[in-house]
Amino acid sequence: MAIVDMAAAFKRRLGRIYGAYTLGFCMLVLVLAVLEHWGMPKTWIGFCFLAVTVGVYAGIGIFTRTTDPDEYYVAGRRVPAFYNGMAAGADWMSAASFIGLAGTLYLAGYGGLAFVLGWTGGFCLVALLLTPYLRRFGRFTIPDFLAERYDSQTLRLLGALAAILISFIYVVAQIYGIGLITTRLTGLTFEIGVFVGLGGVLVCSFLGGMRAVTWTQVAQYIILIAAYLVPVVWLSIKQTGVPVPQAVYGYQVQKISAREQELIKDPAELQVRQFYAQRAIEYGQKLQDVPTALAAERTQASRHIAKLKAGDAPLAEIQAAEKRRAALPKTVAEAESQWRRAKAQDEQRARPLSGMPAHTQPFAGDPEGDAGQQESFDVSRRNFLALVFCLMLGTAGLPHILVRYYTTPSVGEARASVAWSLGFIGLLYITAPALAVMLKFEVFNGLVGTPIADLPAWVGQWMRVDAGLLSINDVNGDGILQLGELHLGSDIIMLLAPELAGLPYVVSGMVAAGGLAAALSTADGLLLTISASLSHDIYYRIVNPSASSTRRVTLSKALLLATALSAAAVAAQRPADIVLLVSAAFSLAGSTFVPVLVLGIFWQRANKQGALAGMLTGLAVCAYYMVSADPGLRRSLGIPGAVELWWGIHPISAGLFGIPAGTVALVLVSLLTPAPPASARALLARLRAPDPR
């Protein structure tokens, strides 16, 4: 009875704390809105959001600092289900969800729903197949489970290394998002913004581990969900007069479809498409003889500079010509790679709607059309289903999500926690399609057709942040922005929402703070998973089992710092868009961990030889296809030859091959080798025992 009373008192105290915190954040927004009205510079507003929110996160981290391993790795196993669900929601809703999902739905239309279906469906698998059993197991990490279930330190090591690889890829995407947001909030360069934002990651997780990360993530969820809902509710009121966007955005889809038909037939859009089609042909001609074409470009550039100098042209014009010559590819290989990318981009922009599918078109092609259209339809549908499959299974294999449910007081609380997680996550995911539709309506009817000279100031500001995210090129010279002349990257769509909606800058600052909260919350969990794998699973369990608890936690903090700096250095190179990086982590996680975890719980015959074969096979097949089927990875690794897709499946869904391969390898090798020891059977009996009533 006393324990129950203490738990109830703890929940009431948490309610008072986070209620006051929510009220304080609302007051901050209102105060900054008043100050903006009085003339406060936008940069100051951005710095205020950054300083105050990160300051609060830092305060939580300092207040919850600990050197106790149980507190550092699993928050003392006393996080109530409601708050753990909120923390898991923040841990889950990374920069990919907050920043990238609306952009993906904007660019891909119906096809982007694969992310919504896969990510939410994955939590159903987590609840049914893994959470209660892993919580009853009661250790710190996923490699702990592998080592005890299969009686193998080799599997512990392999599990730790796989967790590090997957989490590192994932955390690079988060820090990349942090750099984008910090740059927008403060006006700093992207590279500096990455490392400034990194400080926000470290103050949340460095001192208190999972204990600090949990309570920080609850605070971050409150900010990110408020920041996500405000712009879409405002857009809904502005466009339809109804403050429930999820209920009315279907009407806007109809208007978008009608506008798409207008843009497809618009004469100015046809001029733009013709320009890109012609330029794609020119790149194709260059690629037929790259050395000769490159030499001709260099000669032409040098002659142009000589002509400018002979004609006593202005110095700025000469310097610009010299800069263009210096930007020419240095080698034949670089020229070929650059021109192939440019050709592919121009071919896409030469298609209707700048290469975007019609928003309501389920798949490419036409099932009733000719053979080519039918094949295109089949491949598109196949890739949609493959992506849903990979994202669902990948969700069930992400170490930083699974360990989140180690923190609850009981198995029952872990089950309830997953339900709360799904509710908190679903609130954003059912809103994202509405936001994408309403933003597309604003672009099609607000930006497109506007004189370029009259575009809002924020357009130029974002173009200076990164031309790869937003760029405008008036290729037909009419001074009017056509859809084909506008390039929007998926990672910028959500951050543009307040400005497209005509909201005050304070809302833009709030959205950026929400995106920062989403990226920080996930980065915290990922960095903690990496440092725990290194310090607990490798150092303590394998290298130095006699290490004291203080030494282990101290080492974990040092490794967390080193990992964060390494991830920031990679993110500063702008490796790829956020959703693609995250999706790669999902395929790898599903291929490596799902077969060995699920069969380890539900199939008694699975043994350590089979588990080792399953993990290695799944990881190898997934990584091989991911590399061999992705042109960018092939180029970066110097792999010659053309890309060959298996059944037309895109590399983002490489887990479609890795997960079955790992499962088959585990089953076959387990059946061909001795049965697991009695200790494994006893563990399974404990894990599958009925919940106490």
Secondary structure, DSSP 8 states (H G I E B T S, - for coil): -HHHHHHHHHHHHHHHHHHHHHHHHHHHHHHHHHHHHTT--HHHHHHHHHHHHHHHHHHHHHHT----HHHHHHGGG---HHHHHHHHHHHHS-HIIIIIHHHHHHHHGGGGHHHHHHHHHHHHHIIIIIHHHHHHH--SSHHHHHHHHHT-HHHHHHHHHHHHHHHHHHHHHHHHHHHHHHHHHH---HHHHHHHHHHHHHHHHTTTHHHHHHHHHHHHHHHHHHHHHHHHHHHHHHHHS-S-HHHHHHHHHHHHHHHHHHHHH-HHHHHHHHHHHHHHHHHHHHHHTHHHHHHHHHHHHHHHHHHHHHTT--HHHHHHHHHHHHTS-SSHHHHHHHHHHHHHHHHHHTSGGGG---TT--SSS-TTS-HHHHHHHHHHHHHHHHHHHHHHHHHTT-HHHHGGGGGSSSHHHHHHHHHHHHHHHHHHHTTHHHHHHHHHHHIIIIITTSBGGGS-HHHHHHHHH-TTTEEE--TT-SSB--GGGEEE-GGGHHHHHHHHTT--HHHHHHHHHHHHHHHHHHHHHHHHHHHHIIIIIIIIIII-TT--HHHHHHHHHHHHHHHHHHHHHHHTT--S-HHHHHHHHHHHHHHHHHHHHHHHHH-TT--HHHHHHHHHHHHHHHHHHHHHT-HHHHHHHT--S----STT--GGGTHHHHHHHHHHHHHHHHHHS----HHHHHHHHHHTS----
